Amino acid sequence: MNDAMAWPMGHTAPRHHSAAPHLACAAFSPVQQTLLIPLVARALGGALYPGHACGDVQASRLLQTLDIDGQTYLADRATVLNVLWRTRLIRDLAQAFFAAHPDAWGLNLGCGLSHYFQWLDNGSNTWMDADLPEVMALRKKLLPAQPPRLRAATVDLQTADWWQRLRQPRRALAQPLFVLCEGVLMYFQPDEVRAVLQRFAEVAPSGSVLVLDTMARCAVGQARWHASVGHTQAQFHWGIGQMQELTACHPRLQLRQSHSVAPSHGWMGVAMEAMWNPWGQNAPLYGLAELVVQ
Ligand SMILES: C[S@@+](CC[C@H](N)C(=O)[O-])C[C@H]1O[C@@H](n2cnc3c(N)ncnc32)[C@H](O)[C@@H]1O
Protein backbone atom coordinates (compact mmCIF):
# COMPACT_ATOMS: atom_id res chain seq x y z
CA MET A 1 0.00 0.00 0.00
CA ASN A 2 1.44 3.07 0.19
CA ASP A 3 0.31 3.86 -2.83
CA ALA A 4 -0.22 0.69 -2.15
CA MET A 5 -2.95 -0.01 0.08
CA ALA A 6 -6.07 0.24 -1.71
CA TRP A 7 -5.78 -3.39 -1.39
CA PRO A 8 -7.49 -5.03 0.32
CA MET A 9 -9.68 -2.09 1.16
CA GLY A 10 -10.35 -1.11 -2.39
CA HIS A 11 -10.68 -3.07 -5.56
CA THR A 12 -10.52 -6.78 -5.19
CA ALA A 13 -10.60 -7.92 -8.78
CA PRO A 14 -7.20 -9.01 -10.09
CA ARG A 15 -5.80 -6.79 -12.79
CA HIS A 16 -3.08 -7.56 -15.25
CA HIS A 17 -2.33 -4.20 -16.68
CA SER A 18 0.02 -3.46 -19.47
CA ALA A 19 -0.59 0.28 -19.30
CA ALA A 20 2.44 2.07 -20.64
CA PRO A 21 4.19 4.29 -18.08
CA HIS A 22 4.04 8.03 -18.51
CA LEU A 23 6.73 9.29 -20.88
CA ALA A 24 8.70 11.01 -18.12
CA CYS A 25 8.93 7.66 -16.31
CA ALA A 26 9.38 5.44 -19.37
CA ALA A 27 12.88 4.37 -18.34
CA PHE A 28 11.93 3.85 -14.70
CA SER A 29 11.83 0.49 -12.95
CA PRO A 30 8.39 -0.75 -11.82
CA VAL A 31 8.99 0.50 -8.26
CA GLN A 32 10.15 3.89 -9.51
CA GLN A 33 6.97 4.19 -11.56
CA THR A 34 4.89 3.92 -8.40
CA LEU A 35 5.85 7.49 -7.53
CA LEU A 36 3.03 8.75 -9.75
CA ILE A 37 0.42 7.13 -7.48
CA PRO A 38 0.95 9.40 -4.45
CA LEU A 39 1.66 12.37 -6.69
CA VAL A 40 -1.78 12.15 -8.29
CA ALA A 41 -3.49 11.46 -4.97
CA ARG A 42 -1.96 14.57 -3.40
CA ALA A 43 -2.71 16.72 -6.42
CA LEU A 44 -6.28 15.65 -7.14
CA GLY A 45 -7.47 13.53 -4.24
CA GLY A 46 -8.82 16.47 -2.26
CA ALA A 47 -11.72 16.72 -4.71
CA LEU A 48 -12.79 13.19 -3.73
CA TYR A 49 -12.09 13.59 -0.02
CA PRO A 50 -12.31 17.29 0.91
CA GLY A 51 -11.98 16.46 4.61
CA HIS A 52 -8.59 14.83 3.92
CA ALA A 53 -7.27 17.31 1.34
CA CYS A 54 -3.63 18.19 1.93
CA GLY A 55 -3.38 21.29 -0.27
CA ASP A 56 -0.35 20.10 -2.21
CA VAL A 57 0.20 22.93 -4.68
CA GLN A 58 3.51 21.47 -5.81
CA ALA A 59 1.91 18.15 -6.79
CA SER A 60 -0.82 19.99 -8.72
CA ARG A 61 1.81 22.01 -10.56
CA LEU A 62 3.84 18.89 -11.41
CA LEU A 63 0.81 17.10 -12.76
CA GLN A 64 0.16 19.98 -15.11
CA THR A 65 3.80 20.18 -16.17
CA LEU A 66 3.90 16.46 -16.88
CA ASP A 67 0.49 16.62 -18.53
CA ILE A 68 -0.76 13.65 -16.55
CA ASP A 69 -4.41 12.74 -16.60
CA GLY A 70 -4.87 11.39 -13.10
CA GLN A 71 -8.28 9.79 -13.68
CA THR A 72 -6.94 6.22 -13.83
CA TYR A 73 -5.34 6.66 -10.42
CA LEU A 74 -8.36 8.40 -8.93
CA ALA A 75 -10.49 5.36 -9.71
CA ASP A 76 -8.57 3.64 -6.91
CA ARG A 77 -10.29 5.67 -4.22
CA ALA A 78 -9.02 3.67 -1.28
CA THR A 79 -5.40 4.35 -2.21
CA VAL A 80 -6.15 8.02 -2.74
CA LEU A 81 -7.55 8.20 0.78
CA ASN A 82 -4.59 6.29 2.20
CA VAL A 83 -2.12 8.69 0.63
CA LEU A 84 -4.00 11.77 1.80
CA TRP A 85 -4.28 10.32 5.31
CA ARG A 86 -0.60 9.55 5.55
CA THR A 87 0.48 12.85 4.01
CA ARG A 88 -1.44 14.87 6.56
CA LEU A 89 -0.26 12.72 9.44
CA ILE A 90 3.37 12.93 8.33
CA ARG A 91 3.04 16.68 7.91
CA ASP A 92 1.64 16.98 11.46
CA LEU A 93 4.34 14.76 12.95
CA ALA A 94 7.09 16.65 11.15
CA GLN A 95 5.70 20.03 12.15
CA ALA A 96 5.61 18.93 15.79
CA PHE A 97 9.18 17.67 15.48
CA PHE A 98 10.45 20.94 14.01
CA ALA A 99 8.57 22.93 16.63
CA ALA A 100 10.69 21.11 19.22
CA HIS A 101 13.88 21.23 17.09
CA PRO A 102 13.63 24.35 14.92
CA ASP A 103 17.15 24.07 13.43
CA ALA A 104 17.06 20.34 12.82
CA TRP A 105 17.39 18.46 9.53
CA GLY A 106 14.71 16.38 7.86
CA LEU A 107 15.44 13.62 5.41
CA ASN A 108 13.03 12.04 2.94
CA LEU A 109 14.30 8.62 1.79
CA GLY A 110 12.73 7.50 -1.48
CA CYS A 111 11.12 10.91 -1.87
CA GLY A 112 9.75 10.38 -5.39
CA LEU A 113 8.21 13.68 -6.47
CA SER A 114 6.83 14.59 -3.05
CA HIS A 115 7.50 18.04 -1.63
CA TYR A 116 7.14 18.21 2.14
CA PHE A 117 9.26 21.31 2.56
CA GLN A 118 6.39 23.41 1.17
CA TRP A 119 4.72 22.77 4.55
CA LEU A 120 7.71 22.31 6.82
CA ASP A 121 10.00 25.24 6.05
CA ASN A 122 10.19 27.20 9.32
CA GLY A 123 12.95 29.55 8.24
CA SER A 124 15.77 27.71 9.99
CA ASN A 125 15.41 23.95 9.42
CA THR A 126 16.94 22.03 6.51
CA TRP A 127 15.31 19.34 4.37
CA MET A 128 17.00 16.77 2.17
CA ASP A 129 15.12 14.80 -0.50
CA ALA A 130 16.82 11.59 -1.62
CA ASP A 131 15.99 8.89 -4.14
CA LEU A 132 17.57 6.73 -6.87
CA PRO A 133 19.55 8.55 -9.61
CA GLU A 134 16.86 8.31 -12.32
CA VAL A 135 14.24 9.79 -10.04
CA MET A 136 16.54 12.52 -8.77
CA ALA A 137 17.37 13.44 -12.37
CA LEU A 138 13.67 13.92 -13.15
CA ARG A 139 13.20 15.72 -9.88
CA LYS A 140 16.04 18.09 -10.71
CA LYS A 141 14.30 19.09 -13.93
CA LEU A 142 10.92 19.54 -12.31
CA LEU A 143 11.71 20.63 -8.77
CA PRO A 144 15.08 22.30 -8.56
CA ALA A 145 16.36 22.26 -4.98
CA GLN A 146 17.00 25.59 -3.38
CA PRO A 147 20.14 25.30 -1.37
CA PRO A 148 21.20 25.75 1.31
CA ARG A 149 18.07 24.69 3.24
CA LEU A 150 16.40 22.49 0.63
CA ARG A 151 18.80 19.86 -0.57
CA ALA A 152 18.82 16.87 -2.87
CA ALA A 153 20.86 13.66 -2.74
CA THR A 154 21.14 10.48 -4.74
CA VAL A 155 20.84 7.33 -2.67
CA ASP A 156 20.21 3.63 -3.10
CA LEU A 157 18.81 2.30 0.14
CA GLN A 158 19.56 -1.24 -1.01
CA THR A 159 23.30 -0.66 -0.75
CA ALA A 160 25.40 -0.97 2.38
CA ASP A 161 26.80 2.56 2.25
CA TRP A 162 23.52 4.42 1.74
CA TRP A 163 23.92 6.52 4.85
CA GLN A 164 27.41 7.78 3.86
CA ARG A 165 26.08 8.63 0.40
CA LEU A 166 23.84 11.25 1.93
CA ARG A 167 26.92 13.20 3.02
CA GLN A 168 25.15 15.04 5.75
CA PRO A 169 27.33 17.66 7.36
CA ARG A 170 28.37 17.31 10.99
CA ARG A 171 25.98 20.03 12.09
CA ALA A 172 23.04 18.00 10.76
CA LEU A 173 23.98 15.19 13.12
CA ALA A 174 24.55 17.42 16.13
CA GLN A 175 20.85 17.20 16.97
CA PRO A 176 17.96 14.80 16.36
CA LEU A 177 16.94 14.11 12.75
CA PHE A 178 13.47 13.67 11.31
CA VAL A 179 13.59 10.86 8.77
CA LEU A 180 10.73 9.86 6.49
CA CYS A 181 10.50 6.74 4.35
CA GLU A 182 7.01 6.36 2.85
CA GLY A 183 5.86 4.06 0.12
CA VAL A 184 9.30 2.49 -0.24
CA LEU A 185 10.15 -0.35 2.11
CA MET A 186 7.28 -2.68 1.21
CA TYR A 187 9.04 -3.17 -2.14
CA PHE A 188 12.23 -4.35 -0.42
CA GLN A 189 13.15 -7.83 0.79
CA PRO A 190 12.81 -8.26 4.58
CA ASP A 191 16.61 -8.44 5.00
CA GLU A 192 17.01 -5.17 3.12
CA VAL A 193 14.44 -3.47 5.34
CA ARG A 194 16.20 -4.74 8.44
CA ALA A 195 19.50 -3.39 7.12
CA VAL A 196 18.00 0.09 6.57
CA LEU A 197 16.46 0.17 10.06
CA GLN A 198 19.64 -1.14 11.64
CA ARG A 199 21.84 1.41 9.92
CA PHE A 200 19.50 4.22 10.91
CA ALA A 201 19.57 3.03 14.54
CA GLU A 202 23.37 2.84 14.53
CA VAL A 203 24.07 6.28 13.13
CA ALA A 204 21.15 8.60 13.89
CA PRO A 205 21.60 10.96 16.84
CA SER A 206 19.65 10.21 19.96
CA GLY A 207 16.08 11.56 19.79
CA SER A 208 15.89 11.10 16.02
CA VAL A 209 12.58 9.98 14.60
CA LEU A 210 11.88 7.68 11.68
CA VAL A 211 8.38 7.68 10.21
CA LEU A 212 7.61 4.83 7.83
CA ASP A 213 4.52 3.16 6.45
CA THR A 214 3.90 -0.53 6.89
CA MET A 215 1.65 -3.16 5.37
CA ALA A 216 0.43 -6.34 6.98
CA ARG A 217 2.29 -9.47 5.97
CA CYS A 218 -0.79 -10.83 4.19
CA ALA A 219 -0.17 -8.28 1.43
CA VAL A 220 3.23 -9.73 0.49
CA GLY A 221 3.23 -11.09 -3.06
CA GLN A 222 -0.24 -9.67 -3.76
CA ALA A 223 0.57 -6.47 -5.66
CA ARG A 224 -1.18 -7.65 -8.81
CA TRP A 225 -4.45 -7.37 -6.92
CA HIS A 226 -3.75 -3.76 -6.07
CA ALA A 227 -5.75 -1.39 -8.25
CA SER A 228 -2.87 1.11 -8.71
CA VAL A 229 0.36 -0.78 -8.05
CA GLY A 230 -0.87 -3.64 -10.25
CA HIS A 231 -0.36 -1.36 -13.27
CA THR A 232 3.35 -1.09 -12.59
CA GLN A 233 4.37 -4.75 -12.12
CA ALA A 234 6.05 -3.76 -8.83
CA GLN A 235 5.69 -6.33 -6.05
CA PHE A 236 5.29 -6.18 -2.28
CA HIS A 237 8.03 -8.18 -0.57
CA TRP A 238 7.89 -6.93 3.02
CA GLY A 239 5.05 -6.83 5.50
CA ILE A 240 4.75 -7.25 9.24
CA GLY A 241 2.56 -9.12 11.69
CA GLN A 242 3.75 -7.51 14.92
CA MET A 243 4.85 -3.91 15.42
CA GLN A 244 7.78 -5.18 17.49
CA GLU A 245 9.32 -6.51 14.28
CA LEU A 246 10.27 -2.92 13.47
CA THR A 247 12.41 -2.47 16.53
CA ALA A 248 13.79 -5.99 17.00
CA CYS A 249 16.86 -5.32 14.84
CA HIS A 250 18.50 -2.81 17.19
CA PRO A 251 18.27 -1.98 20.90
CA ARG A 252 18.31 1.78 20.26
CA LEU A 253 15.06 1.64 18.29
CA GLN A 254 11.78 2.14 20.09
CA LEU A 255 8.24 2.27 18.78
CA ARG A 256 6.73 5.58 19.81
CA GLN A 257 3.38 5.11 18.14
CA SER A 258 1.58 3.12 15.50
CA HIS A 259 -1.27 4.57 13.43
CA SER A 260 -3.76 2.61 11.36
CA VAL A 261 -5.56 4.08 8.37
CA ALA A 262 -8.54 1.77 8.97
CA PRO A 263 -10.73 4.24 10.93
CA SER A 264 -10.44 6.72 8.04
CA HIS A 265 -12.28 4.16 5.93
CA GLY A 266 -15.15 4.03 8.43
CA TRP A 267 -16.57 0.90 10.03
CA MET A 268 -15.85 -1.14 6.90
CA GLY A 269 -12.17 -0.32 7.22
CA VAL A 270 -12.09 -1.31 10.86
CA ALA A 271 -14.02 -4.53 10.17
CA MET A 272 -11.74 -5.39 7.25
CA GLU A 273 -8.66 -4.90 9.40
CA ALA A 274 -10.06 -7.14 12.13
CA MET A 275 -10.90 -9.78 9.56
CA TRP A 276 -7.60 -9.80 7.73
CA ASN A 277 -5.36 -9.74 10.76
CA PRO A 278 -5.33 -13.12 12.40
CA TRP A 279 -5.66 -13.15 16.16
CA GLY A 280 -2.49 -12.09 17.94
CA GLN A 281 -1.16 -9.80 15.21
CA ASN A 282 -1.08 -6.16 16.19
CA ALA A 283 0.19 -4.54 12.99
CA PRO A 284 -2.39 -2.59 10.97
CA LEU A 285 -3.31 -3.63 7.45
CA TYR A 286 -1.80 -0.35 6.42
CA GLY A 287 -0.43 2.25 8.75
CA LEU A 288 2.33 4.59 9.81
CA ALA A 289 4.88 3.85 12.51
CA GLU A 290 6.91 6.39 14.47
CA LEU A 291 10.23 4.97 15.61
CA VAL A 292 12.54 6.88 17.88
CA VAL A 293 16.24 6.39 18.55
CA GLN A 294 17.11 6.22 22.23
C1 LIG B 1 5.64 4.75 -4.17
S1 LIG B 1 7.00 5.75 -4.53
C2 LIG B 1 6.95 6.79 -3.09
C3 LIG B 1 7.52 8.13 -3.36
C4 LIG B 1 7.35 9.14 -2.22
N1 LIG B 1 7.89 8.64 -1.00
C5 LIG B 1 5.91 9.56 -2.05
O1 LIG B 1 5.27 9.15 -1.09
O2 LIG B 1 5.44 10.31 -2.90
C6 LIG B 1 8.41 4.69 -4.19
C7 LIG B 1 9.72 5.42 -4.26
O3 LIG B 1 10.75 4.58 -3.72
C8 LIG B 1 11.92 4.86 -4.44
N2 LIG B 1 12.88 3.76 -4.27
C9 LIG B 1 12.71 2.48 -4.64
N3 LIG B 1 13.82 1.76 -4.37
C10 LIG B 1 14.70 2.62 -3.80
C11 LIG B 1 16.03 2.49 -3.32
N4 LIG B 1 16.68 1.32 -3.38
N5 LIG B 1 16.64 3.57 -2.80
C12 LIG B 1 15.99 4.77 -2.76
N6 LIG B 1 14.73 4.96 -3.21
C13 LIG B 1 14.09 3.90 -3.74
C14 LIG B 1 11.41 4.96 -5.86
O4 LIG B 1 12.34 5.52 -6.73
C15 LIG B 1 10.14 5.78 -5.67
O5 LIG B 1 10.39 7.15 -5.77
The ligand as an SDF file (V2000), in Angstrom:
LIG
                    3D

 27 29  0  0  0  0  0  0  0  0999 V2000
    5.6360    4.7490   -4.1700 C   0  0  0  0  0  0  0  0  0  0  0  0
    7.0030    5.7450   -4.5330 S   0  0  0  0  0  0  0  0  0  0  0  0
    6.9450    6.7890   -3.0870 C   0  0  0  0  0  0  0  0  0  0  0  0
    7.5230    8.1320   -3.3580 C   0  0  0  0  0  0  0  0  0  0  0  0
    7.3540    9.1350   -2.2160 C   0  0  0  0  0  0  0  0  0  0  0  0
    7.8910    8.6420   -0.9960 N   0  0  0  0  0  0  0  0  0  0  0  0
    5.9130    9.5560   -2.0520 C   0  0  0  0  0  0  0  0  0  0  0  0
    5.2720    9.1520   -1.0900 O   0  0  0  0  0  0  0  0  0  0  0  0
    5.4390   10.3110   -2.8990 O   0  0  0  0  0  0  0  0  0  0  0  0
    8.4080    4.6910   -4.1930 C   0  0  0  0  0  0  0  0  0  0  0  0
    9.7190    5.4220   -4.2620 C   0  0  0  0  0  0  0  0  0  0  0  0
   10.7540    4.5810   -3.7170 O   0  0  0  0  0  0  0  0  0  0  0  0
   11.9180    4.8560   -4.4420 C   0  0  0  0  0  0  0  0  0  0  0  0
   12.8780    3.7590   -4.2710 N   0  0  0  0  0  0  0  0  0  0  0  0
   12.7090    2.4810   -4.6380 C   0  0  0  0  0  0  0  0  0  0  0  0
   13.8230    1.7630   -4.3680 N   0  0  0  0  0  0  0  0  0  0  0  0
   14.6980    2.6240   -3.8020 C   0  0  0  0  0  0  0  0  0  0  0  0
   16.0270    2.4860   -3.3210 C   0  0  0  0  0  0  0  0  0  0  0  0
   16.6760    1.3200   -3.3760 N   0  0  0  0  0  0  0  0  0  0  0  0
   16.6430    3.5740   -2.7990 N   0  0  0  0  0  0  0  0  0  0  0  0
   15.9880    4.7750   -2.7630 C   0  0  0  0  0  0  0  0  0  0  0  0
   14.7320    4.9560   -3.2140 N   0  0  0  0  0  0  0  0  0  0  0  0
   14.0910    3.9040   -3.7360 C   0  0  0  0  0  0  0  0  0  0  0  0
   11.4080    4.9580   -5.8620 C   0  0  0  0  0  0  0  0  0  0  0  0
   12.3440    5.5220   -6.7300 O   0  0  0  0  0  0  0  0  0  0  0  0
   10.1450    5.7820   -5.6710 C   0  0  0  0  0  0  0  0  0  0  0  0
   10.3910    7.1480   -5.7670 O   0  0  0  0  0  0  0  0  0  0  0  0
  1  2  1  0
  2  3  1  0
  2 10  1  0
  3  4  1  0
  4  5  1  0
  5  6  1  0
  5  7  1  0
  7  8  2  0
  7  9  1  0
 10 11  1  0
 11 12  1  0
 11 26  1  0
 12 13  1  0
 13 14  1  0
 13 24  1  0
 14 15  1  0
 14 23  1  0
 15 16  2  0
 16 17  1  0
 17 18  1  0
 17 23  2  0
 18 19  1  0
 18 20  2  0
 20 21  1  0
 21 22  2  0
 22 23  1  0
 24 25  1  0
 24 26  1  0
 26 27  1  0
M  CHG  2   2   1   9  -1
M  END
$$$$
